[in-house]
Amino acid sequence: MRHCIYCRTDKDDSEFTIEHVIPQFLGGAYAPDFLKTRDVCGRCNSNLGLFVDASFEKNWMVSNWLRQSSLTFYDPDKPVGVSLICMGNCDLSPPQTPDGYVCEAWLGPHGEQVYWIRPHDERMYAYVGGNPRTVKQVKTRAYFMFSERTHKDPRSTLLCFEQAFQGRKVKKILCGELGGANLADFGFSTPDDLDRQRIEYFQTECEGVQKRNIGLSVDVQFDRRFLPKLAIGIAYCLFGAKVLDTDYGKELHKGLWHQKGGEVAMVRGQSLFSAVGNKTFNSIVGFPNAVVFLILMSPEGVAINLNINEQLNWTVMCAPREILTAEDVAKIGEGQIVLLVRALQKGVHTDLPSYLAHKGGILPIAELEEIEKRAGKITR
């Protein structure tokens, strides 16, 4: 029998799976091994992935900043597909759109237009791309259109189109011609009568149009459950089971399982919308086109700061100071940095003084210099 750190239930060993306490969409697969655990049951891994991790990942701002990273690191000499950028639900009504469906607009690397006709789930109204489970099960259609700038690097566009909507049952239709290439090689299907009607509709409505009305839905509390989950996972990996049964650990558990209208947990920290952003702090702690975790001692305990691309920032306390031993405090030292770039499949773990010395140009870190060179930007 083992004890799940999220649901706090004893279950058979066979029900447990490996958990990246930093989710893979943030680059958790490239985080240090000490930030992985097998003390999470499969049920929590699945359900919290859908209702907690996905609520964070599919937020419009988070989703698009993460996608922007893949575009930044695109290398024409070693091309891989970059991600589409979601713009939101648009005002178009393609022929025979089923009731309860929306037309979601996306942009390619050179301004290409993509329109995905998919089911709307009111429970997940703020999720970019809709309900992650439903769109993997229901057959949908997406329509792709080239832009005037596609000719600058058509290969990047085609690779982007090829990887678009992977893992979903999406029939991809190209609204145009592609000379010298087999459309099937890039995942496109032959249009049927309905597709031909919609192609004509999109070409009429979109070509030469300078303005498009887009609607965005944002849940201002999209990170309410994600921050406690992150805090529980990292604290457990660093300090063990003792963090779970503290008064604060119980508040984190309450926050993780918060239900709409329920009691608000006393979780210490700042969500994205709870405070005005500090550009100076973001530029010091963050890193261009990367996800940065700072783990730092504070007077109250151990704090985790999450920064995405020097733009988006969160803070949460994960463990109270009074339960920490001298050995625990030594693990944190003057601060720990975990920097992740999923697009490059890279992770860098260093201490805060070394990180700041690199950013200040005093003592460069080779791995960070490599990331900067790939992005064509220098942070200092």
Protein Blocks (a to p, Z undefined) as FASTA:
>chain_A
ZZdfklopacdfklpccddfbafknopmmgcfklgcfkbcfklmmmmmmmmmmmmmmpmk
lmmmmmmmmmmmpcfklccddddddfbjcfbdcehiaehiacdddddfkopacddddddd
fklmmbghiafklmmmpccdddddddfklmmmmmlmmmmmmmgoghiacddddebddehi
afklnopacddfklmmmmmmmmmmmgopabdcddddddfklmmmmmmmmmmmmmmmmnoj
mlmmmmklmmmmmmmmpcehiacdddedddfklpccdfklmmmmmcehiacddddddfkl
ccddddehhlaccdddfbdfklpcfklmmmnmnopaddddfknopacdddfklmmmmmno
maccfklmmmmmmnopafZZ
